[in-house]
Amino acid sequence: MNDLREILAQLEAAKARAEKAELPLLVYLIAMAILEAEEQTRLLGPPTTRH
């Protein structure tokens, strides 16, 4: 249940940041997901393909 409360708190914070940036929440969340993925790629390097 604490995990759910933490997720809800994070969504509330994201909603506030989206409103401040004058963006719809979904657009803000997608942009943040893309930035997170780019950061992970920088940290871990590009994915490798196995044959």
PyMOL Python script that loads the backbone (N, CA, C, O; Angstrom):
from pymol import cmd

cmd.read_pdbstr("""\
ATOM      1  N   MET A   1       0.818  -1.194   0.000  1.00  0.00           N
ATOM      2  CA  MET A   1       0.000   0.000   0.000  1.00  0.00           C
ATOM      3  C   MET A   1       0.865   1.262   0.000  1.00  0.00           C
ATOM      4  O   MET A   1       0.488   2.283  -0.575  1.00  0.00           O
ATOM      5  N   ASN A   2       2.032   1.179   0.653  1.00  0.00           N
ATOM      6  CA  ASN A   2       2.933   2.330   0.648  1.00  0.00           C
ATOM      7  C   ASN A   2       3.442   2.618  -0.753  1.00  0.00           C
ATOM      8  O   ASN A   2       3.648   3.776  -1.114  1.00  0.00           O
ATOM      9  N   ASP A   3       3.651   1.560  -1.555  1.00  0.00           N
ATOM     10  CA  ASP A   3       4.084   1.757  -2.938  1.00  0.00           C
ATOM     11  C   ASP A   3       3.047   2.552  -3.710  1.00  0.00           C
ATOM     12  O   ASP A   3       3.388   3.448  -4.482  1.00  0.00           O
ATOM     13  N   LEU A   4       1.779   2.222  -3.501  1.00  0.00           N
ATOM     14  CA  LEU A   4       0.702   2.935  -4.176  1.00  0.00           C
ATOM     15  C   LEU A   4       0.677   4.401  -3.756  1.00  0.00           C
ATOM     16  O   LEU A   4       0.493   5.288  -4.590  1.00  0.00           O
ATOM     17  N   ARG A   5       0.859   4.648  -2.483  1.00  0.00           N
ATOM     18  CA  ARG A   5       0.887   6.042  -2.007  1.00  0.00           C
ATOM     19  C   ARG A   5       2.065   6.807  -2.604  1.00  0.00           C
ATOM     20  O   ARG A   5       1.944   7.982  -2.952  1.00  0.00           O
ATOM     21  N   GLU A   6       3.198   6.132  -2.716  1.00  0.00           N
ATOM     22  CA  GLU A   6       4.371   6.775  -3.312  1.00  0.00           C
ATOM     23  C   GLU A   6       4.114   7.098  -4.782  1.00  0.00           C
ATOM     24  O   GLU A   6       4.468   8.180  -5.249  1.00  0.00           O
ATOM     25  N   ILE A   7       3.508   6.174  -5.504  1.00  0.00           N
ATOM     26  CA  ILE A   7       3.184   6.405  -6.910  1.00  0.00           C
ATOM     27  C   ILE A   7       2.213   7.565  -7.046  1.00  0.00           C
ATOM     28  O   ILE A   7       2.388   8.428  -7.906  1.00  0.00           O
ATOM     29  N   LEU A   8       1.196   7.588  -6.207  1.00  0.00           N
ATOM     30  CA  LEU A   8       0.227   8.685  -6.257  1.00  0.00           C
ATOM     31  C   LEU A   8       0.886  10.023  -5.941  1.00  0.00           C
ATOM     32  O   LEU A   8       0.561  11.034  -6.564  1.00  0.00           O
ATOM     33  N   ALA A   9       1.799  10.040  -4.990  1.00  0.00           N
ATOM     34  CA  ALA A   9       2.514  11.278  -4.661  1.00  0.00           C
ATOM     35  C   ALA A   9       3.364  11.734  -5.847  1.00  0.00           C
ATOM     36  O   ALA A   9       3.428  12.926  -6.147  1.00  0.00           O
ATOM     37  N   GLN A  10       4.008  10.792  -6.514  1.00  0.00           N
ATOM     38  CA  GLN A  10       4.822  11.140  -7.682  1.00  0.00           C
ATOM     39  C   GLN A  10       3.941  11.674  -8.810  1.00  0.00           C
ATOM     40  O   GLN A  10       4.326  12.614  -9.506  1.00  0.00           O
ATOM     41  N   LEU A  11       2.762  11.077  -8.994  1.00  0.00           N
ATOM     42  CA  LEU A  11       1.843  11.573 -10.025  1.00  0.00           C
ATOM     43  C   LEU A  11       1.330  12.973  -9.698  1.00  0.00           C
ATOM     44  O   LEU A  11       1.195  13.814 -10.587  1.00  0.00           O
ATOM     45  N   GLU A  12       1.051  13.215  -8.439  1.00  0.00           N
ATOM     46  CA  GLU A  12       0.612  14.557  -8.033  1.00  0.00           C
ATOM     47  C   GLU A  12       1.706  15.582  -8.304  1.00  0.00           C
ATOM     48  O   GLU A  12       1.423  16.679  -8.785  1.00  0.00           O
ATOM     49  N   ALA A  13       2.948  15.232  -8.001  1.00  0.00           N
ATOM     50  CA  ALA A  13       4.067  16.137  -8.263  1.00  0.00           C
ATOM     51  C   ALA A  13       4.226  16.363  -9.764  1.00  0.00           C
ATOM     52  O   ALA A  13       4.466  17.488 -10.203  1.00  0.00           O
ATOM     53  N   ALA A  14       4.092  15.296 -10.549  1.00  0.00           N
ATOM     54  CA  ALA A  14       4.194  15.421 -12.002  1.00  0.00           C
ATOM     55  C   ALA A  14       3.062  16.291 -12.543  1.00  0.00           C
ATOM     56  O   ALA A  14       3.271  17.096 -13.451  1.00  0.00           O
ATOM     57  N   LYS A  15       1.878  16.128 -11.989  1.00  0.00           N
ATOM     58  CA  LYS A  15       0.735  16.947 -12.418  1.00  0.00           C
ATOM     59  C   LYS A  15       1.019  18.422 -12.159  1.00  0.00           C
ATOM     60  O   LYS A  15       0.732  19.267 -13.006  1.00  0.00           O
ATOM     61  N   ALA A  16       1.576  18.733 -11.000  1.00  0.00           N
ATOM     62  CA  ALA A  16       1.893  20.123 -10.672  1.00  0.00           C
ATOM     63  C   ALA A  16       2.945  20.682 -11.633  1.00  0.00           C
ATOM     64  O   ALA A  16       2.831  21.820 -12.088  1.00  0.00           O
ATOM     65  N   ARG A  17       3.980  19.871 -11.942  1.00  0.00           N
ATOM     66  CA  ARG A  17       5.017  20.337 -12.876  1.00  0.00           C
ATOM     67  C   ARG A  17       4.437  20.515 -14.284  1.00  0.00           C
ATOM     68  O   ARG A  17       4.801  21.457 -14.989  1.00  0.00           O
ATOM     69  N   ALA A  18       3.540  19.617 -14.693  1.00  0.00           N
ATOM     70  CA  ALA A  18       2.916  19.731 -16.012  1.00  0.00           C
ATOM     71  C   ALA A  18       2.078  21.002 -16.094  1.00  0.00           C
ATOM     72  O   ALA A  18       2.119  21.715 -17.097  1.00  0.00           O
ATOM     73  N   GLU A  19       1.326  21.280 -15.046  1.00  0.00           N
ATOM     74  CA  GLU A  19       0.513  22.495 -15.033  1.00  0.00           C
ATOM     75  C   GLU A  19       1.392  23.739 -15.081  1.00  0.00           C
ATOM     76  O   GLU A  19       1.070  24.710 -15.766  1.00  0.00           O
ATOM     77  N   LYS A  20       2.490  23.705 -14.358  1.00  0.00           N
ATOM     78  CA  LYS A  20       3.416  24.848 -14.362  1.00  0.00           C
ATOM     79  C   LYS A  20       4.005  25.057 -15.758  1.00  0.00           C
ATOM     80  O   LYS A  20       4.204  26.192 -16.191  1.00  0.00           O
ATOM     81  N   ALA A  21       4.281  23.953 -16.458  1.00  0.00           N
ATOM     82  CA  ALA A  21       4.831  24.033 -17.814  1.00  0.00           C
ATOM     83  C   ALA A  21       3.735  24.237 -18.859  1.00  0.00           C
ATOM     84  O   ALA A  21       4.013  24.341 -20.054  1.00  0.00           O
ATOM     85  N   GLU A  22       2.491  24.292 -18.395  1.00  0.00           N
ATOM     86  CA  GLU A  22       1.329  24.463 -19.275  1.00  0.00           C
ATOM     87  C   GLU A  22       1.238  23.361 -20.321  1.00  0.00           C
ATOM     88  O   GLU A  22       0.969  23.615 -21.496  1.00  0.00           O
ATOM     89  N   LEU A  23       1.468  22.136 -19.870  1.00  0.00           N
ATOM     90  CA  LEU A  23       1.364  20.957 -20.729  1.00  0.00           C
ATOM     91  C   LEU A  23       0.324  20.004 -20.168  1.00  0.00           C
ATOM     92  O   LEU A  23       0.130  19.943 -18.954  1.00  0.00           O
ATOM     93  N   PRO A  24      -0.351  19.251 -21.046  1.00  0.00           N
ATOM     94  CA  PRO A  24      -1.214  18.184 -20.536  1.00  0.00           C
ATOM     95  C   PRO A  24      -0.356  17.150 -19.797  1.00  0.00           C
ATOM     96  O   PRO A  24       0.796  16.916 -20.165  1.00  0.00           O
ATOM     97  N   LEU A  25      -0.912  16.546 -18.775  1.00  0.00           N
ATOM     98  CA  LEU A  25      -0.169  15.597 -17.956  1.00  0.00           C
ATOM     99  C   LEU A  25       0.401  14.459 -18.786  1.00  0.00           C
ATOM    100  O   LEU A  25       1.555  14.079 -18.586  1.00  0.00           O
ATOM    101  N   LEU A  26      -0.368  13.908 -19.704  1.00  0.00           N
ATOM    102  CA  LEU A  26       0.121  12.789 -20.514  1.00  0.00           C
ATOM    103  C   LEU A  26       1.330  13.202 -21.349  1.00  0.00           C
ATOM    104  O   LEU A  26       2.294  12.445 -21.454  1.00  0.00           O
ATOM    105  N   VAL A  27       1.290  14.377 -21.934  1.00  0.00           N
ATOM    106  CA  VAL A  27       2.420  14.871 -22.728  1.00  0.00           C
ATOM    107  C   VAL A  27       3.654  15.006 -21.836  1.00  0.00           C
ATOM    108  O   VAL A  27       4.757  14.630 -22.231  1.00  0.00           O
ATOM    109  N   TYR A  28       3.462  15.541 -20.643  1.00  0.00           N
ATOM    110  CA  TYR A  28       4.574  15.706 -19.703  1.00  0.00           C
ATOM    111  C   TYR A  28       5.154  14.353 -19.320  1.00  0.00           C
ATOM    112  O   TYR A  28       6.373  14.183 -19.317  1.00  0.00           O
ATOM    113  N   LEU A  29       4.295  13.385 -18.997  1.00  0.00           N
ATOM    114  CA  LEU A  29       4.770  12.061 -18.591  1.00  0.00           C
ATOM    115  C   LEU A  29       5.516  11.358 -19.724  1.00  0.00           C
ATOM    116  O   LEU A  29       6.523  10.692 -19.481  1.00  0.00           O
ATOM    117  N   ILE A  30       5.036  11.501 -20.945  1.00  0.00           N
ATOM    118  CA  ILE A  30       5.731  10.900 -22.094  1.00  0.00           C
ATOM    119  C   ILE A  30       7.099  11.548 -22.272  1.00  0.00           C
ATOM    120  O   ILE A  30       8.092  10.855 -22.494  1.00  0.00           O
ATOM    121  N   ALA A  31       7.154  12.863 -22.175  1.00  0.00           N
ATOM    122  CA  ALA A  31       8.437  13.562 -22.315  1.00  0.00           C
ATOM    123  C   ALA A  31       9.415  13.122 -21.235  1.00  0.00           C
ATOM    124  O   ALA A  31      10.597  12.924 -21.516  1.00  0.00           O
ATOM    125  N   MET A  32       8.939  12.967 -20.007  1.00  0.00           N
ATOM    126  CA  MET A  32       9.815  12.533 -18.921  1.00  0.00           C
ATOM    127  C   MET A  32      10.297  11.093 -19.153  1.00  0.00           C
ATOM    128  O   MET A  32      11.444  10.767 -18.844  1.00  0.00           O
ATOM    129  N   ALA A  33       9.438  10.248 -19.688  1.00  0.00           N
ATOM    130  CA  ALA A  33       9.834   8.866 -19.981  1.00  0.00           C
ATOM    131  C   ALA A  33      10.907   8.834 -21.062  1.00  0.00           C
ATOM    132  O   ALA A  33      11.852   8.049 -20.980  1.00  0.00           O
ATOM    133  N   ILE A  34      10.764   9.681 -22.069  1.00  0.00           N
ATOM    134  CA  ILE A  34      11.765   9.748 -23.135  1.00  0.00           C
ATOM    135  C   ILE A  34      13.098  10.243 -22.572  1.00  0.00           C
ATOM    136  O   ILE A  34      14.151   9.686 -22.883  1.00  0.00           O
ATOM    137  N   LEU A  35      13.050  11.280 -21.752  1.00  0.00           N
ATOM    138  CA  LEU A  35      14.287  11.788 -21.148  1.00  0.00           C
ATOM    139  C   LEU A  35      14.947  10.729 -20.271  1.00  0.00           C
ATOM    140  O   LEU A  35      16.171  10.598 -20.282  1.00  0.00           O
ATOM    141  N   GLU A  36      14.162   9.977 -19.517  1.00  0.00           N
ATOM    142  CA  GLU A  36      14.705   8.909 -18.673  1.00  0.00           C
ATOM    143  C   GLU A  36      15.363   7.832 -19.526  1.00  0.00           C
ATOM    144  O   GLU A  36      16.440   7.341 -19.190  1.00  0.00           O
ATOM    145  N   ALA A  37      14.712   7.464 -20.634  1.00  0.00           N
ATOM    146  CA  ALA A  37      15.279   6.444 -21.524  1.00  0.00           C
ATOM    147  C   ALA A  37      16.589   6.935 -22.138  1.00  0.00           C
ATOM    148  O   ALA A  37      17.546   6.169 -22.253  1.00  0.00           O
ATOM    149  N   GLU A  38      16.634   8.200 -22.530  1.00  0.00           N
ATOM    150  CA  GLU A  38      17.864   8.752 -23.089  1.00  0.00           C
ATOM    151  C   GLU A  38      18.982   8.748 -22.051  1.00  0.00           C
ATOM    152  O   GLU A  38      20.131   8.446 -22.373  1.00  0.00           O
ATOM    153  N   GLU A  39      18.648   9.080 -20.822  1.00  0.00           N
ATOM    154  CA  GLU A  39      19.641   9.077 -19.747  1.00  0.00           C
ATOM    155  C   GLU A  39      20.161   7.660 -19.505  1.00  0.00           C
ATOM    156  O   GLU A  39      21.365   7.463 -19.338  1.00  0.00           O
ATOM    157  N   GLN A  40      19.278   6.691 -19.487  1.00  0.00           N
ATOM    158  CA  GLN A  40      19.689   5.302 -19.296  1.00  0.00           C
ATOM    159  C   GLN A  40      20.595   4.841 -20.440  1.00  0.00           C
ATOM    160  O   GLN A  40      21.558   4.107 -20.218  1.00  0.00           O
ATOM    161  N   THR A  41      20.283   5.271 -21.655  1.00  0.00           N
ATOM    162  CA  THR A  41      21.107   4.911 -22.805  1.00  0.00           C
ATOM    163  C   THR A  41      22.504   5.502 -22.662  1.00  0.00           C
ATOM    164  O   THR A  41      23.499   4.843 -22.963  1.00  0.00           O
ATOM    165  N   ARG A  42      22.570   6.746 -22.202  1.00  0.00           N
ATOM    166  CA  ARG A  42      23.876   7.375 -21.990  1.00  0.00           C
ATOM    167  C   ARG A  42      24.672   6.633 -20.918  1.00  0.00           C
ATOM    168  O   ARG A  42      25.880   6.443 -21.057  1.00  0.00           O
ATOM    169  N   LEU A  43      23.999   6.218 -19.860  1.00  0.00           N
ATOM    170  CA  LEU A  43      24.681   5.536 -18.763  1.00  0.00           C
ATOM    171  C   LEU A  43      25.089   4.119 -19.119  1.00  0.00           C
ATOM    172  O   LEU A  43      26.179   3.675 -18.758  1.00  0.00           O
ATOM    173  N   LEU A  44      24.220   3.407 -19.824  1.00  0.00           N
ATOM    174  CA  LEU A  44      24.448   1.994 -20.105  1.00  0.00           C
ATOM    175  C   LEU A  44      25.009   1.730 -21.500  1.00  0.00           C
ATOM    176  O   LEU A  44      25.503   0.636 -21.774  1.00  0.00           O
ATOM    177  N   GLY A  45      24.936   2.714 -22.369  1.00  0.00           N
ATOM    178  CA  GLY A  45      25.335   2.513 -23.752  1.00  0.00           C
ATOM    179  C   GLY A  45      24.148   1.977 -24.546  1.00  0.00           C
ATOM    180  O   GLY A  45      23.133   1.582 -23.972  1.00  0.00           O
ATOM    181  N   PRO A  46      24.284   1.967 -25.862  1.00  0.00           N
ATOM    182  CA  PRO A  46      23.179   1.512 -26.696  1.00  0.00           C
ATOM    183  C   PRO A  46      22.937   0.024 -26.497  1.00  0.00           C
ATOM    184  O   PRO A  46      23.849  -0.716 -26.130  1.00  0.00           O
ATOM    185  N   PRO A  47      21.702  -0.414 -26.739  1.00  0.00           N
ATOM    186  CA  PRO A  47      21.426  -1.847 -26.619  1.00  0.00           C
ATOM    187  C   PRO A  47      22.208  -2.640 -27.659  1.00  0.00           C
ATOM    188  O   PRO A  47      22.442  -2.169 -28.772  1.00  0.00           O
ATOM    189  N   THR A  48      22.602  -3.838 -27.282  1.00  0.00           N
ATOM    190  CA  THR A  48      23.329  -4.693 -28.226  1.00  0.00           C
ATOM    191  C   THR A  48      22.370  -5.702 -28.825  1.00  0.00           C
ATOM    192  O   THR A  48      21.359  -6.059 -28.220  1.00  0.00           O
ATOM    193  N   THR A  49      22.701  -6.151 -30.015  1.00  0.00           N
ATOM    194  CA  THR A  49      21.889  -7.189 -30.649  1.00  0.00           C
ATOM    195  C   THR A  49      22.676  -8.481 -30.644  1.00  0.00           C
ATOM    196  O   THR A  49      23.888  -8.488 -30.860  1.00  0.00           O
ATOM    197  N   ARG A  50      21.984  -9.562 -30.397  1.00  0.00           N
ATOM    198  CA  ARG A  50      22.628 -10.871 -30.368  1.00  0.00           C
ATOM    199  C   ARG A  50      22.111 -11.691 -31.533  1.00  0.00           C
ATOM    200  O   ARG A  50      20.915 -11.695 -31.826  1.00  0.00           O
ATOM    201  N   HIS A  51      23.007 -12.371 -32.181  1.00  0.00           N
ATOM    202  CA  HIS A  51      22.620 -13.207 -33.326  1.00  0.00           C
ATOM    203  C   HIS A  51      22.758 -14.664 -32.967  1.00  0.00           C
ATOM    204  O   HIS A  51      22.481 -15.533 -33.795  1.00  0.00           O
TER     205      HIS A  51
END
""", "prot")
cmd.dss("prot")
cmd.show_as("cartoon", "prot")
cmd.util.cbc("prot")
cmd.orient("prot")
